[in-house]
Amino acid sequence: MKFVSLKSRGGNYLVVAQNIAWLRTDENGQTKVGIVGSTPLLVEGNIDDIAAQVGGE
């Protein structure tokens, strides 16, 4: 199981990479991360940076 560390302005998350369903660009340089069976997380960073973290690059 691969975990991804995602930083947020309200606190940080450690998410199972397999549970990430989608990414969407949001305002102020943030990205929404869709989690299977949960509400989306609003995290710091643009969509390309988050995709690279999730993809393991």
GIQUIPE-V801360 format. One line per field, one symbol per residue. psi: psi as a letter, one per 30 degrees, with the letter a starting at -180 (. if undefined). burial: + if it has 24 or more other C-alpha atoms within 12 Angstrom, else -. Layout:
# GIQUIPE-V801360
psi: ???
burial: ???
This chain:
# GIQUIPE-V801360
psi: kkkkkkklffllkjkkeffkelkkkalhglkkjkkkglllkjlklleeeeeeeefg.
burial: ---+-++-------+-+--+--+++----+++++------+++++++--++-++---
